[in-house]
Amino acid sequence: MVAYYSGLRLRFGDGDFGDKVDRYRQVSDRVRDRWVVQAKTVPAGRVEVDLRFQDKVIVREGR
């Protein structure tokens, strides 16, 4: 599953949704802060948060 929200892309793989949300919450403040800074400097920039993998949160910028 892939969800988009105002330039933020969230990727969810198989597994317990609650676990993925918990992992995202651990980094959400940092992702949001960087996303806001990036939006001011590069309006077309994108942020992708990938939660498909066990014990990982992957954040990609500028895609």
N, CA, C and O of each residue as an XYZ file, in Angstrom:
252
protein
N       0.846     -1.173      0.000
C       0.000      0.000      0.000
C       0.892      1.236      0.000
O       1.893      1.290      0.714
N       0.526      2.213     -0.795
C       1.241      3.484     -0.840
C       0.225      4.585     -0.599
O      -0.832      4.612     -1.230
N       0.543      5.495      0.314
C      -0.344      6.622      0.612
C       0.404      7.919      0.336
O       1.597      8.024      0.621
N      -0.291      8.899     -0.216
C       0.288     10.209     -0.494
C      -0.447     11.266      0.311
O      -1.667     11.213      0.467
N       0.310     12.221      0.815
C      -0.304     13.356      1.496
C       0.563     14.579      1.256
O       1.637     14.700      1.845
N       0.119     15.475      0.409
C       0.782     16.756      0.174
C       2.294     16.607     -0.011
O       3.078     17.279      0.659
N       2.691     15.725     -0.923
C       4.105     15.533     -1.217
C       4.809     14.513     -0.358
O       5.972     14.199     -0.610
N       4.138     13.982      0.655
C       4.727     12.961      1.521
C       4.199     11.604      1.079
O       2.988     11.397      1.008
N       5.096     10.689      0.784
C       4.706      9.357      0.326
C       5.041      8.347      1.410
O       6.177      8.283      1.878
N       4.051      7.559      1.808
C       4.238      6.509      2.818
C       4.036      5.151      2.155
O       3.016      4.921      1.505
N       5.000      4.257      2.317
C       4.898      2.913      1.747
C       4.771      1.902      2.880
O       5.598      1.865      3.791
N       3.732      1.089      2.813
C       3.473      0.064      3.820
C       3.517     -1.297      3.146
O       2.854     -1.503      2.129
N       4.280     -2.221      3.690
C       4.317     -3.582      3.173
C       3.362     -4.468      3.952
O       2.474     -3.986      4.655
N       3.564     -5.778      3.813
C       2.754     -6.738      4.560
C       3.127     -6.689      6.035
O       4.206     -6.219      6.396
N       2.247     -7.167      6.865
C       2.529     -7.227      8.295
C       1.545     -6.399      9.082
O       0.616     -5.809      8.531
N       1.763     -6.366     10.377
C       0.863     -5.675     11.287
C       0.940     -4.163     11.098
O       2.004     -3.566     11.261
N      -0.168     -3.560     10.760
C      -0.218     -2.121     10.515
C       0.183     -1.332     11.758
O       0.865     -0.313     11.648
N      -0.226     -1.786     12.928
C       0.116     -1.097     14.176
C       1.619     -0.993     14.378
O       2.112      0.034     14.843
N       2.357     -2.058     14.030
C       3.818     -2.020     14.144
C       4.409     -0.965     13.224
O       5.335     -0.249     13.608
N       3.883     -0.867     12.023
C       4.393      0.106     11.058
C       4.109      1.534     11.520
O       4.962      2.413     11.397
N       2.925      1.755     12.044
C       2.587      3.087     12.552
C       3.476      3.445     13.735
O       3.938      4.581     13.838
N       3.717      2.501     14.618
C       4.607      2.759     15.759
C       6.008      3.134     15.292
O       6.618      4.051     15.842
N       6.528      2.430     14.277
C       7.861      2.746     13.766
C       7.885      4.130     13.135
O       8.854      4.872     13.294
N       6.814      4.479     12.417
C       6.766      5.810     11.811
C       6.709      6.898     12.888
O       7.359      7.936     12.759
N       5.946      6.664     13.929
C       5.837      7.662     15.003
C       7.185      7.957     15.652
O       7.415      9.067     16.132
N       8.067      6.979     15.667
C       9.395      7.179     16.248
C      10.203      8.223     15.487
O      11.058      8.887     16.074
N       9.948      8.375     14.197
C      10.732      9.318     13.384
C       9.897     10.455     12.810
O      10.440     11.318     12.120
N       8.601     10.480     13.074
C       7.705     11.422     12.395
C       8.066     12.887     12.615
O       7.966     13.685     11.683
N       8.481     13.257     13.813
C       8.844     14.659     14.048
C      10.027     15.072     13.186
O      10.023     16.154     12.599
N      11.034     14.219     13.108
C      12.206     14.533     12.277
C      11.845     14.582     10.802
O      12.323     15.451     10.072
N      10.999     13.649     10.357
C      10.574     13.647      8.954
C       9.803     14.921      8.647
O      10.053     15.566      7.629
N       8.877     15.285      9.509
C       8.059     16.477      9.296
C       8.925     17.737      9.259
O       8.740     18.591      8.392
N       9.868     17.854     10.197
C      10.748     19.026     10.227
C      11.560     19.142      8.945
O      11.657     20.228      8.372
N      12.141     18.044      8.489
C      12.944     18.068      7.261
C      12.079     18.330      6.051
O      12.510     18.996      5.109
N      10.862     17.816      6.064
C       9.932     18.001      4.959
C       9.571     19.474      4.821
O       9.522     19.999      3.709
N       9.318     20.145      5.942
C       8.975     21.573      5.930
C      10.149     22.389      5.411
O       9.961     23.277      4.580
N      11.356     22.105      5.886
C      12.541     22.831      5.417
C      12.735     22.605      3.925
O      13.008     23.547      3.182
N      12.597     21.377      3.491
C      12.780     21.063      2.079
C      11.720     21.750      1.225
O      12.035     22.246      0.143
N      10.488     21.789      1.680
C       9.409     22.422      0.925
C       9.676     23.907      0.727
O       9.283     24.479     -0.290
N      10.341     24.533      1.690
C      10.660     25.957      1.566
C      11.786     26.195      0.574
O      11.789     27.205     -0.129
N      12.743     25.275      0.510
C      13.894     25.470     -0.367
C      13.695     24.855     -1.742
O      14.165     25.404     -2.739
N      13.004     23.719     -1.810
C      12.762     23.034     -3.073
C      11.291     22.637     -3.115
O      10.940     21.530     -2.709
N      10.420     23.532     -3.604
C       8.980     23.264     -3.564
C       8.560     21.965     -4.248
O       7.570     21.350     -3.852
N       9.303     21.544     -5.269
C       8.919     20.325     -5.982
C       9.456     19.068     -5.303
O       9.192     17.957     -5.762
N      10.197     19.231     -4.229
C      10.801     18.086     -3.550
C       9.756     17.166     -2.943
O       8.644     17.585     -2.622
N      10.130     15.917     -2.794
C       9.237     14.909     -2.229
C       9.945     14.206     -1.083
O      11.174     14.160     -1.030
N       9.176     13.672     -0.189
C       9.705     12.845      0.893
C       8.954     11.523      0.859
O       7.726     11.497      0.778
N       9.699     10.431      0.920
C       9.096      9.103      0.937
C       9.494      8.401      2.227
O      10.671      8.358      2.582
N       8.515      7.858      2.919
C       8.765      7.076      4.130
C       8.376      5.637      3.822
O       7.214      5.347      3.539
N       9.347      4.742      3.878
C       9.152      3.345      3.502
C       9.115      2.491      4.770
O      10.112      2.393      5.485
N       7.967      1.873      5.045
C       7.778      1.060      6.252
C       7.579     -0.416      5.915
O       7.003     -1.162      6.707
N       8.055     -0.837      4.743
C       7.801     -2.209      4.303
C       8.634     -3.253      5.018
O       8.266     -4.428      5.023
N       9.745     -2.863      5.620
C      10.693     -3.835      6.142
C      10.688     -3.883      7.661
O      10.527     -2.862      8.329
N      10.865     -5.074      8.189
C      10.886     -5.290      9.635
C      12.037     -4.514     10.267
O      13.164     -4.555      9.772
N      11.757     -3.818     11.345
C      12.767     -3.093     12.124
C      13.488     -2.001     11.344
O      14.628     -1.670     11.670
N      12.847     -1.429     10.316
C      13.463     -0.346      9.546
C      12.430      0.710      9.201
O      11.266      0.402      8.946
N      12.869      1.948      9.197
C      12.099      3.053      8.633
C      13.060      3.743      7.677
O      14.079      4.284      8.107
N      12.746      3.729      6.383
C      13.614      4.317      5.370
C      12.982      5.625      4.916
O      11.816      5.654      4.522
N      13.756      6.710      4.974
C      13.274      8.021      4.539
C      14.107      8.439      3.343
O      15.334      8.500      3.417
N      13.424      8.729      2.226
C      14.096      9.188      1.010
C      13.612     10.598      0.712
O      12.419     10.886      0.805
N      14.534     11.465      0.355
C      14.180     12.850      0.051
C      14.505     13.169     -1.399
O      15.398     12.572     -2.000
N      13.757     14.127     -1.952
C      14.059     14.644     -3.273
C      13.662     13.767     -4.428
O      14.232     13.886     -5.512
N      12.701     12.888     -4.232
C      12.257     12.013     -5.323
C      11.028     12.559     -5.964
O      10.504     11.961     -6.903
